Structure formats: structure tokens, C-alpha cells
Amino acid sequence: MNFTDFYNETLTSVPTERSFYPYEANGGTALAIAGEDFCVVASDTRQSNGYLINARYAPKAFKMSEKAVLANSGFAADGNALVRRLTQRMQWYKHSHEKEMSITALAQLLSNTLYFKRFFPFYTQVLLGGVNENGIVYSFDPIGSYGSENCRAVGTAASLIQPFLDNQVEFKNVQIVEKPRLTLDRALCIAKDAFTSATERDIYTGDHLEIFIIKQDGVTTESYPLKRD
């Protein structure tokens, strides 16, 4: 064997790594707060990729019915695909039963949908807020495990917002005699303050704040400007 043959054999025998990573982190933050007869779901609209801003208006919260709103953060394509799949299933349900799916049934449907994709999961953090008899918030892990809470934040600024919600909504570690009643106006102020503060620290959250107010008579939407830099 001459040197050329030895060199070529050595070169081709070296293992070559091949990798496949289909996900992307597009940033953004969402929160949900449940009250006695209402639920507030809020999210920013910035979609980013690293230090680049892909879009300044890319909604992360979506009205699913007159009593439920879904918000997600993470890989925007997966989040949008999840919303489309749930919307289709809810339309089938409405045609079959001639009524809208309840938020409890929607939470179970969402859990099943995430679980069915557990081997190639949706790369997104999901919140579901709405009302049945009372306001309710469901939070999910990537493979469908879920639970009900009074407040929850997900996304890149969740570590900044969740302690604030724990303090202002749940009154954890606060020396008070009696917890005051959470009103809708108070919940809206908490959501606005949380995002205003988060945008000062998190570059992936900003541009606009969309707030969905869910009550027994339907869903209304408000929008507020956030930092754009």
C-alpha cells in the first residue's frame, strides 16, 4: 500500500458527526391570572432569534372560545401548529355536539395532544386561561402533564415575573392578617406592571402587550405599548 492509498483510507475511516436540531427559541413571555369570576391572559408580541428581532407583532395568545384563551412561548412554529390543531378539533366538537368545548374539556384535549407528540414534542410552554364557574388557569409541561393554578408565567421572563405574581396574587411570604380580594382592575395592574418591569431586564420580551379579559359573557382584548429596544 502506497502513501496515497493509506492516506485516503485513513481519511474515509474517520467518523463524521451528523446532527439534527429542528427547534428554535423565539423568546417572549406570557402570564395568566385567575379571579373569582374572570381570568386575565397577557403576552408580549416580540418574536426574536438570538439578538435579532424577527417580528415586532407576532401574537402568542389566541382566543380559543368565548371562555378560553391559550398562550404559549418558545418555538413560534410549534406554538402556531399546536393552536391550529386544537382549533380544528374544537370545530369538529362544535359541529358534533352543537356547543363550544368547555375549558375543562379543552385542557384535557390539550394534554392529550401534547402527550401524543411526546417522542417529538412541541417546543413550547403553554398556558390555558378561562372561566367555568370561576376563573381558572392551567399550566402544562411539554408532554402534557398539567394542573390548575391561580397564576402562572411562562417564557424567557418567567423567572422575573413568577415571584412577583406569587407575592401580589398569592401573597406568599407576606405578613398580612387577611388576603384582600383580587379584583379585575387589580389583576390588570399586576399584568401591566409585571411586563413593564420584565422588559427592562429581558431583551426577548417587548414591543406590545396584549391582554385578554375572559368573563362569563365573553372575551375582550386590550393592547399597551412596551419597550421597543
C-alpha atoms as an extended CHARMM CRD file, in Angstrom:
* protein
*
       229  EXT
         1         1  MET       CA              0.0000000000        0.0000000000        0.0000000000  PROA      1               0.0000000000
         2         2  ASN       CA              1.4760000000        3.3180000000       -1.0300000000  PROA      2               0.0000000000
         3         3  PHE       CA              1.1390000000        6.5440000000        0.9260000000  PROA      3               0.0000000000
         4         4  THR       CA             -1.7410000000        7.8700000000       -1.1840000000  PROA      4               0.0000000000
         5         5  ASP       CA             -3.8600000000        4.7560000000       -0.5940000000  PROA      5               0.0000000000
         6         6  PHE       CA             -3.0630000000        4.7890000000        3.1320000000  PROA      6               0.0000000000
         7         7  TYR       CA             -3.9930000000        8.4910000000        3.3850000000  PROA      7               0.0000000000
         8         8  ASN       CA             -7.2850000000        8.0420000000        1.5500000000  PROA      8               0.0000000000
         9         9  GLU       CA             -8.2390000000        5.0160000000        3.6720000000  PROA      9               0.0000000000
        10        10  THR       CA             -7.4370000000        6.8840000000        6.8870000000  PROA      10              0.0000000000
        11        11  LEU       CA             -9.3940000000        9.9350000000        5.7700000000  PROA      11              0.0000000000
        12        12  THR       CA            -12.5440000000        7.9990000000        4.9390000000  PROA      12              0.0000000000
        13        13  SER       CA            -12.4240000000        5.8800000000        8.0930000000  PROA      13              0.0000000000
        14        14  VAL       CA            -12.7350000000        8.8710000000       10.4460000000  PROA      14              0.0000000000
        15        15  PRO       CA            -16.3020000000        9.0270000000       11.8130000000  PROA      15              0.0000000000
        16        16  THR       CA            -18.2870000000       12.1130000000       10.7990000000  PROA      16              0.0000000000
        17        17  GLU       CA            -20.8800000000       13.5560000000       13.1390000000  PROA      17              0.0000000000
        18        18  ARG       CA            -24.3030000000       14.3630000000       11.7900000000  PROA      18              0.0000000000
        19        19  SER       CA            -26.7520000000       16.3600000000       13.9140000000  PROA      19              0.0000000000
        20        20  PHE       CA            -30.4040000000       17.3100000000       13.5580000000  PROA      20              0.0000000000
        21        21  TYR       CA            -31.9800000000       20.0030000000       15.7170000000  PROA      21              0.0000000000
        22        22  PRO       CA            -35.2730000000       21.2740000000       14.3100000000  PROA      22              0.0000000000
        23        23  TYR       CA            -36.1490000000       23.6510000000       17.1520000000  PROA      23              0.0000000000
        24        24  GLU       CA            -35.5550000000       27.3570000000       17.6340000000  PROA      24              0.0000000000
        25        25  ALA       CA            -36.0790000000       29.6250000000       20.6280000000  PROA      25              0.0000000000
        26        26  ASN       CA            -38.1390000000       32.6570000000       19.5960000000  PROA      26              0.0000000000
        27        27  GLY       CA            -38.4230000000       34.2520000000       23.0360000000  PROA      27              0.0000000000
        28        28  GLY       CA            -41.3790000000       36.0530000000       24.5450000000  PROA      28              0.0000000000
        29        29  THR       CA            -43.3760000000       35.8010000000       27.7430000000  PROA      29              0.0000000000
        30        30  ALA       CA            -46.9640000000       35.0910000000       28.7870000000  PROA      30              0.0000000000
        31        31  LEU       CA            -48.8710000000       35.0900000000       32.0650000000  PROA      31              0.0000000000
        32        32  ALA       CA            -52.3310000000       34.2320000000       33.3260000000  PROA      32              0.0000000000
        33        33  ILE       CA            -54.1710000000       35.3260000000       36.4760000000  PROA      33              0.0000000000
        34        34  ALA       CA            -57.4580000000       33.8190000000       37.6470000000  PROA      34              0.0000000000
        35        35  GLY       CA            -60.0200000000       35.6880000000       39.7430000000  PROA      35              0.0000000000
        36        36  GLU       CA            -63.3930000000       34.7820000000       41.2220000000  PROA      36              0.0000000000
        37        37  ASP       CA            -65.3480000000       35.3470000000       38.0050000000  PROA      37              0.0000000000
        38        38  PHE       CA            -62.6890000000       36.3040000000       35.4550000000  PROA      38              0.0000000000
        39        39  CYS       CA            -59.3100000000       35.3500000000       34.0390000000  PROA      39              0.0000000000
        40        40  VAL       CA            -56.6170000000       37.5840000000       32.5600000000  PROA      40              0.0000000000
        41        41  VAL       CA            -54.1750000000       36.2260000000       29.9740000000  PROA      41              0.0000000000
        42        42  ALA       CA            -51.3880000000       38.5480000000       28.8150000000  PROA      42              0.0000000000
        43        43  SER       CA            -48.4480000000       38.1640000000       26.4390000000  PROA      43              0.0000000000
        44        44  ASP       CA            -45.9510000000       40.3110000000       24.5760000000  PROA      44              0.0000000000
        45        45  THR       CA            -45.6860000000       40.3010000000       20.7760000000  PROA      45              0.0000000000
        46        46  ARG       CA            -41.9300000000       40.2610000000       20.1120000000  PROA      46              0.0000000000
        47        47  GLN       CA            -40.5270000000       37.3170000000       18.1410000000  PROA      47              0.0000000000
        48        48  SER       CA            -36.7480000000       37.0730000000       18.2210000000  PROA      48              0.0000000000
        49        49  ASN       CA            -33.8880000000       34.7840000000       17.2850000000  PROA      49              0.0000000000
        50        50  GLY       CA            -30.8470000000       35.4100000000       19.4460000000  PROA      50              0.0000000000
        51        51  TYR       CA            -30.0760000000       39.1080000000       19.2250000000  PROA      51              0.0000000000
        52        52  LEU       CA            -32.2050000000       39.5650000000       16.1020000000  PROA      52              0.0000000000
        53        53  ILE       CA            -35.8730000000       40.6150000000       16.1140000000  PROA      53              0.0000000000
        54        54  ASN       CA            -37.8720000000       38.6240000000       13.5620000000  PROA      54              0.0000000000
        55        55  ALA       CA            -41.1360000000       40.4760000000       14.1240000000  PROA      55              0.0000000000
        56        56  ARG       CA            -42.4610000000       43.1100000000       16.4920000000  PROA      56              0.0000000000
        57        57  TYR       CA            -46.0340000000       41.8550000000       16.2260000000  PROA      57              0.0000000000
        58        58  ALA       CA            -46.2510000000       38.0690000000       16.4760000000  PROA      58              0.0000000000
        59        59  PRO       CA            -49.1020000000       37.2280000000       18.8970000000  PROA      59              0.0000000000
        60        60  LYS       CA            -48.5520000000       34.4890000000       21.4540000000  PROA      60              0.0000000000
        61        61  ALA       CA            -52.0680000000       34.4320000000       22.9340000000  PROA      61              0.0000000000
        62        62  PHE       CA            -55.0640000000       33.1390000000       20.9870000000  PROA      62              0.0000000000
        63        63  LYS       CA            -58.7840000000       33.1340000000       21.6710000000  PROA      63              0.0000000000
        64        64  MET       CA            -59.9180000000       29.5090000000       21.5270000000  PROA      64              0.0000000000
        65        65  SER       CA            -63.5400000000       30.0520000000       22.5470000000  PROA      65              0.0000000000
        66        66  GLU       CA            -65.7360000000       32.5940000000       24.3130000000  PROA      66              0.0000000000
        67        67  LYS       CA            -64.4320000000       31.2890000000       27.6520000000  PROA      67              0.0000000000
        68        68  ALA       CA            -60.8520000000       30.1780000000       26.9520000000  PROA      68              0.0000000000
        69        69  VAL       CA            -57.5910000000       31.7290000000       25.7540000000  PROA      69              0.0000000000
        70        70  LEU       CA            -54.3540000000       29.8420000000       25.0740000000  PROA      70              0.0000000000
        71        71  ALA       CA            -50.9160000000       31.4560000000       25.3580000000  PROA      71              0.0000000000
        72        72  ASN       CA            -47.5680000000       29.9270000000       24.5070000000  PROA      72              0.0000000000
        73        73  SER       CA            -43.8980000000       30.8310000000       24.3620000000  PROA      73              0.0000000000
        74        74  GLY       CA            -40.9040000000       29.1080000000       22.8130000000  PROA      74              0.0000000000
        75        75  PHE       CA            -40.6750000000       27.9190000000       19.1950000000  PROA      75              0.0000000000
        76        76  ALA       CA            -43.2020000000       30.0440000000       17.3040000000  PROA      76              0.0000000000
        77        77  ALA       CA            -43.8060000000       27.4880000000       14.5310000000  PROA      77              0.0000000000
        78        78  ASP       CA            -44.6470000000       24.7640000000       17.0520000000  PROA      78              0.0000000000
        79        79  GLY       CA            -46.8800000000       27.1120000000       19.0140000000  PROA      79              0.0000000000
        80        80  ASN       CA            -48.8360000000       28.0770000000       15.8980000000  PROA      80              0.0000000000
        81        81  ALA       CA            -49.0980000000       24.4470000000       14.7770000000  PROA      81              0.0000000000
        82        82  LEU       CA            -50.4800000000       23.4820000000       18.1920000000  PROA      82              0.0000000000
        83        83  VAL       CA            -53.1100000000       26.2440000000       18.0340000000  PROA      83              0.0000000000
        84        84  ARG       CA            -54.1860000000       25.1660000000       14.5350000000  PROA      84              0.0000000000
        85        85  ARG       CA            -54.5320000000       21.5380000000       15.6200000000  PROA      85              0.0000000000
        86        86  LEU       CA            -56.6110000000       22.4400000000       18.6780000000  PROA      86              0.0000000000
        87        87  THR       CA            -58.7880000000       24.8410000000       16.6700000000  PROA      87              0.0000000000
        88        88  GLN       CA            -59.5800000000       22.0920000000       14.1870000000  PROA      88              0.0000000000
        89        89  ARG       CA            -60.5050000000       19.6190000000       16.9330000000  PROA      89              0.0000000000
        90        90  MET       CA            -62.6910000000       22.2260000000       18.6280000000  PROA      90              0.0000000000
        91        91  GLN       CA            -64.5310000000       22.9050000000       15.3680000000  PROA      91              0.0000000000
        92        92  TRP       CA            -65.2190000000       19.1780000000       14.9610000000  PROA      92              0.0000000000
        93        93  TYR       CA            -66.5120000000       19.0870000000       18.5350000000  PROA      93              0.0000000000
        94        94  LYS       CA            -68.8120000000       22.0670000000       17.9190000000  PROA      94              0.0000000000
        95        95  HSD       CA            -70.2680000000       20.5290000000       14.7380000000  PROA      95              0.0000000000
        96        96  SER       CA            -70.8300000000       17.2040000000       16.5110000000  PROA      96              0.0000000000
        97        97  HSD       CA            -72.2850000000       18.4950000000       19.7900000000  PROA      97              0.0000000000
        98        98  GLU       CA            -73.6660000000       21.9170000000       18.7390000000  PROA      98              0.0000000000
        99        99  LYS       CA            -71.9150000000       23.6700000000       21.6060000000  PROA      99              0.0000000000
       100       100  GLU       CA            -68.4740000000       25.0130000000       22.4410000000  PROA      100             0.0000000000
       101       101  MET       CA            -65.9860000000       22.8700000000       24.3030000000  PROA      101             0.0000000000
       102       102  SER       CA            -65.6490000000       23.7770000000       27.9890000000  PROA      102             0.0000000000
       103       103  ILE       CA            -62.2920000000       24.8950000000       29.3120000000  PROA      103             0.0000000000
       104       104  THR       CA            -62.0330000000       21.6840000000       31.3640000000  PROA      104             0.0000000000
       105       105  ALA       CA            -62.5020000000       19.5720000000       28.2400000000  PROA      105             0.0000000000
       106       106  LEU       CA            -60.0950000000       21.8130000000       26.3050000000  PROA      106             0.0000000000
       107       107  ALA       CA            -57.4430000000       21.3490000000       28.9870000000  PROA      107             0.0000000000
       108       108  GLN       CA            -57.7630000000       17.5660000000       28.6640000000  PROA      108             0.0000000000
       109       109  LEU       CA            -57.6430000000       17.8050000000       24.8630000000  PROA      109             0.0000000000
       110       110  LEU       CA            -54.5110000000       19.9350000000       25.0660000000  PROA      110             0.0000000000
       111       111  SER       CA            -52.9260000000       17.4730000000       27.4830000000  PROA      111             0.0000000000
       112       112  ASN       CA            -53.6860000000       14.5620000000       25.1280000000  PROA      112             0.0000000000
       113       113  THR       CA            -52.3530000000       16.4650000000       22.1230000000  PROA      113             0.0000000000
       114       114  LEU       CA            -49.0590000000       17.2080000000       23.8630000000  PROA      114             0.0000000000
       115       115  TYR       CA            -48.7560000000       13.6290000000       25.1210000000  PROA      115             0.0000000000
       116       116  PHE       CA            -49.2890000000       12.1420000000       21.6500000000  PROA      116             0.0000000000
       117       117  LYS       CA            -46.2660000000       14.1740000000       20.4960000000  PROA      117             0.0000000000
       118       118  ARG       CA            -44.0950000000       13.1430000000       23.4430000000  PROA      118             0.0000000000
       119       119  PHE       CA            -41.4100000000       11.4830000000       21.2830000000  PROA      119             0.0000000000
       120       120  PHE       CA            -41.0270000000       14.6340000000       19.1520000000  PROA      120             0.0000000000
       121       121  PRO       CA            -42.6530000000       17.2220000000       21.4290000000  PROA      121             0.0000000000
       122       122  PHE       CA            -43.9060000000       20.6870000000       20.6490000000  PROA      122             0.0000000000
       123       123  TYR       CA            -41.1070000000       23.0050000000       21.7750000000  PROA      123             0.0000000000
       124       124  THR       CA            -43.3910000000       25.4160000000       23.5590000000  PROA      124             0.0000000000
       125       125  GLN       CA            -44.5320000000       26.3770000000       27.0560000000  PROA      125             0.0000000000
       126       126  VAL       CA            -48.3110000000       26.5320000000       27.2590000000  PROA      126             0.0000000000
       127       127  LEU       CA            -50.8520000000       28.3180000000       29.4560000000  PROA      127             0.0000000000
       128       128  LEU       CA            -54.6180000000       27.9800000000       29.2210000000  PROA      128             0.0000000000
       129       129  GLY       CA            -56.7940000000       30.5430000000       30.9590000000  PROA      129             0.0000000000
       130       130  GLY       CA            -60.5420000000       30.9010000000       31.1190000000  PROA      130             0.0000000000
       131       131  VAL       CA            -63.7000000000       30.5780000000       33.1740000000  PROA      131             0.0000000000
       132       132  ASN       CA            -66.1290000000       27.8340000000       34.0910000000  PROA      132             0.0000000000
       133       133  GLU       CA            -67.9360000000       28.6750000000       37.3400000000  PROA      133             0.0000000000
       134       134  ASN       CA            -64.8230000000       30.6070000000       38.4130000000  PROA      134             0.0000000000
       135       135  GLY       CA            -61.6590000000       31.8260000000       36.7830000000  PROA      135             0.0000000000
       136       136  ILE       CA            -59.0750000000       29.1060000000       36.2250000000  PROA      136             0.0000000000
       137       137  VAL       CA            -55.5360000000       28.7790000000       34.8770000000  PROA      137             0.0000000000
       138       138  TYR       CA            -53.9790000000       25.5580000000       33.5890000000  PROA      138             0.0000000000
       139       139  SER       CA            -50.2370000000       25.2010000000       33.0840000000  PROA      139             0.0000000000
       140       140  PHE       CA            -48.6610000000       22.3480000000       31.0910000000  PROA      140             0.0000000000
       141       141  ASP       CA            -45.2960000000       20.7070000000       30.7270000000  PROA      141             0.0000000000
       142       142  PRO       CA            -44.0540000000       19.7520000000       27.2180000000  PROA      142             0.0000000000
       143       143  ILE       CA            -45.5410000000       16.2370000000       27.3290000000  PROA      143             0.0000000000
       144       144  GLY       CA            -48.9820000000       17.0450000000       28.6640000000  PROA      144             0.0000000000
       145       145  SER       CA            -48.8990000000       16.8900000000       32.4650000000  PROA      145             0.0000000000
       146       146  TYR       CA            -50.9800000000       19.7770000000       33.7820000000  PROA      146             0.0000000000
       147       147  GLY       CA            -52.5360000000       21.3280000000       36.8460000000  PROA      147             0.0000000000
       148       148  SER       CA            -54.7670000000       24.2460000000       37.8070000000  PROA      148             0.0000000000
       149       149  GLU       CA            -53.3690000000       27.3500000000       39.4940000000  PROA      149             0.0000000000
       150       150  ASN       CA            -54.3280000000       30.9070000000       40.3440000000  PROA      150             0.0000000000
       151       151  CYS       CA            -51.4290000000       32.4740000000       38.4410000000  PROA      151             0.0000000000
       152       152  ARG       CA            -48.5500000000       31.3590000000       36.2440000000  PROA      152             0.0000000000
       153       153  ALA       CA            -45.9200000000       32.8800000000       33.9600000000  PROA      153             0.0000000000
       154       154  VAL       CA            -44.0320000000       31.1390000000       31.1460000000  PROA      154             0.0000000000
       155       155  GLY       CA            -41.3350000000       32.2360000000       28.7240000000  PROA      155             0.0000000000
       156       156  THR       CA            -37.9970000000       33.9820000000       28.8410000000  PROA      156             0.0000000000
       157       157  ALA       CA            -39.0250000000       36.4210000000       31.5930000000  PROA      157             0.0000000000
       158       158  ALA       CA            -40.9250000000       33.8490000000       33.6800000000  PROA      158             0.0000000000
       159       159  SER       CA            -38.1960000000       33.7980000000       36.3460000000  PROA      159             0.0000000000
       160       160  LEU       CA            -38.6910000000       37.5550000000       36.7720000000  PROA      160             0.0000000000
       161       161  ILE       CA            -42.4980000000       37.6190000000       36.7010000000  PROA      161             0.0000000000
       162       162  GLN       CA            -43.4280000000       34.4900000000       38.6740000000  PROA      162             0.0000000000
       163       163  PRO       CA            -42.0220000000       35.7230000000       42.0310000000  PROA      163             0.0000000000
       164       164  PHE       CA            -43.9330000000       38.9730000000       41.5060000000  PROA      164             0.0000000000
       165       165  LEU       CA            -47.1680000000       37.0480000000       40.8810000000  PROA      165             0.0000000000
       166       166  ASP       CA            -46.5460000000       34.8470000000       43.9110000000  PROA      166             0.0000000000
       167       167  ASN       CA            -46.2240000000       37.9680000000       46.0340000000  PROA      167             0.0000000000
       168       168  GLN       CA            -49.0100000000       40.1060000000       44.5750000000  PROA      168             0.0000000000
       169       169  VAL       CA            -51.6200000000       37.4340000000       43.7340000000  PROA      169             0.0000000000
       170       170  GLU       CA            -50.9080000000       34.5750000000       46.1230000000  PROA      170             0.0000000000
       171       171  PHE       CA            -49.4660000000       36.8370000000       48.8820000000  PROA      171             0.0000000000
       172       172  LYS       CA            -46.7310000000       34.3230000000       49.6410000000  PROA      172             0.0000000000
       173       173  ASN       CA            -44.1880000000       35.3970000000       52.2650000000  PROA      173             0.0000000000
       174       174  VAL       CA            -46.2640000000       38.4960000000       53.0710000000  PROA      174             0.0000000000
       175       175  GLN       CA            -47.0880000000       39.3410000000       56.6730000000  PROA      175             0.0000000000
       176       176  ILE       CA            -50.7850000000       40.1640000000       56.3880000000  PROA      176             0.0000000000
       177       177  VAL       CA            -53.7630000000       39.1980000000       58.5060000000  PROA      177             0.0000000000
       178       178  GLU       CA            -56.2200000000       38.6330000000       55.6640000000  PROA      178             0.0000000000
       179       179  LYS       CA            -55.7090000000       38.3750000000       51.9050000000  PROA      179             0.0000000000
       180       180  PRO       CA            -57.6000000000       41.1040000000       50.0360000000  PROA      180             0.0000000000
       181       181  ARG       CA            -59.9820000000       40.1240000000       47.2480000000  PROA      181             0.0000000000
       182       182  LEU       CA            -58.4150000000       40.1290000000       43.7880000000  PROA      182             0.0000000000
       183       183  THR       CA            -60.4100000000       42.4270000000       41.5120000000  PROA      183             0.0000000000
       184       184  LEU       CA            -60.1960000000       42.6720000000       37.7380000000  PROA      184             0.0000000000
       185       185  ASP       CA            -58.6620000000       46.1540000000       37.8890000000  PROA      185             0.0000000000
       186       186  ARG       CA            -56.0200000000       44.8920000000       40.3080000000  PROA      186             0.0000000000
       187       187  ALA       CA            -55.2160000000       41.9040000000       38.0690000000  PROA      187             0.0000000000
       188       188  LEU       CA            -54.8160000000       44.1900000000       35.0520000000  PROA      188             0.0000000000
       189       189  CYS       CA            -52.4540000000       46.4790000000       37.0010000000  PROA      189             0.0000000000
       190       190  ILE       CA            -50.3880000000       43.4820000000       38.0960000000  PROA      190             0.0000000000
       191       191  ALA       CA            -50.1070000000       42.2130000000       34.5000000000  PROA      191             0.0000000000
       192       192  LYS       CA            -49.0510000000       45.6210000000       33.1710000000  PROA      192             0.0000000000
       193       193  ASP       CA            -46.5340000000       46.2070000000       35.9640000000  PROA      193             0.0000000000
       194       194  ALA       CA            -45.0720000000       42.7180000000       35.5260000000  PROA      194             0.0000000000
       195       195  PHE       CA            -44.4080000000       43.2030000000       31.8210000000  PROA      195             0.0000000000
       196       196  THR       CA            -43.1970000000       46.7730000000       32.1920000000  PROA      196             0.0000000000
       197       197  SER       CA            -40.6140000000       45.5800000000       34.6950000000  PROA      197             0.0000000000
       198       198  ALA       CA            -39.6800000000       42.4450000000       32.7190000000  PROA      198             0.0000000000
       199       199  THR       CA            -38.8870000000       44.3930000000       29.5530000000  PROA      199             0.0000000000
       200       200  GLU       CA            -36.2180000000       46.3220000000       31.4610000000  PROA      200             0.0000000000
       201       201  ARG       CA            -34.3210000000       43.0730000000       32.0970000000  PROA      201             0.0000000000
       202       202  ASP       CA            -35.2810000000       40.6700000000       29.3050000000  PROA      202             0.0000000000
       203       203  ILE       CA            -34.3430000000       41.5760000000       25.7260000000  PROA      203             0.0000000000
       204       204  TYR       CA            -36.6300000000       38.8590000000       24.3210000000  PROA      204             0.0000000000
       205       205  THR       CA            -39.7820000000       40.4930000000       25.7100000000  PROA      205             0.0000000000
       206       206  GLY       CA            -41.1570000000       43.7630000000       24.3930000000  PROA      206             0.0000000000
       207       207  ASP       CA            -42.8780000000       45.8640000000       21.7040000000  PROA      207             0.0000000000
       208       208  HSD       CA            -46.5750000000       45.3470000000       22.6270000000  PROA      208             0.0000000000
       209       209  LEU       CA            -48.5980000000       43.8390000000       25.4400000000  PROA      209             0.0000000000
       210       210  GLU       CA            -51.8480000000       42.0730000000       24.5580000000  PROA      210             0.0000000000
       211       211  ILE       CA            -54.2600000000       41.3610000000       27.4150000000  PROA      211             0.0000000000
       212       212  PHE       CA            -57.2650000000       39.0470000000       27.0540000000  PROA      212             0.0000000000
       213       213  ILE       CA            -60.0000000000       39.5010000000       29.6630000000  PROA      213             0.0000000000
       214       214  ILE       CA            -62.2070000000       36.4060000000       29.9070000000  PROA      214             0.0000000000
       215       215  LYS       CA            -65.5620000000       36.6700000000       31.6770000000  PROA      215             0.0000000000
       216       216  GLN       CA            -68.8120000000       34.7430000000       31.6060000000  PROA      216             0.0000000000
       217       217  ASP       CA            -70.1640000000       36.9730000000       28.8320000000  PROA      217             0.0000000000
       218       218  GLY       CA            -67.1480000000       36.6100000000       26.5200000000  PROA      218             0.0000000000
       219       219  VAL       CA            -63.5970000000       37.7360000000       25.7790000000  PROA      219             0.0000000000
       220       220  THR       CA            -62.3340000000       41.2940000000       25.3490000000  PROA      220             0.0000000000
       221       221  THR       CA            -58.8510000000       42.4530000000       24.3550000000  PROA      221             0.0000000000
       222       222  GLU       CA            -56.6470000000       45.3770000000       25.3610000000  PROA      222             0.0000000000
       223       223  SER       CA            -53.2570000000       46.4090000000       23.9950000000  PROA      223             0.0000000000
       224       224  TYR       CA            -50.4690000000       48.5220000000       25.5090000000  PROA      224             0.0000000000
       225       225  PRO       CA            -47.0340000000       49.5730000000       24.2220000000  PROA      225             0.0000000000
       226       226  LEU       CA            -43.8460000000       48.1410000000       25.7240000000  PROA      226             0.0000000000
       227       227  LYS       CA            -40.1630000000       48.9540000000       25.2340000000  PROA      227             0.0000000000
       228       228  ARG       CA            -39.0010000000       48.5330000000       21.6370000000  PROA      228             0.0000000000
       229       229  ASP       CA            -35.2570000000       48.3380000000       22.2710000000  PROA      229             0.0000000000
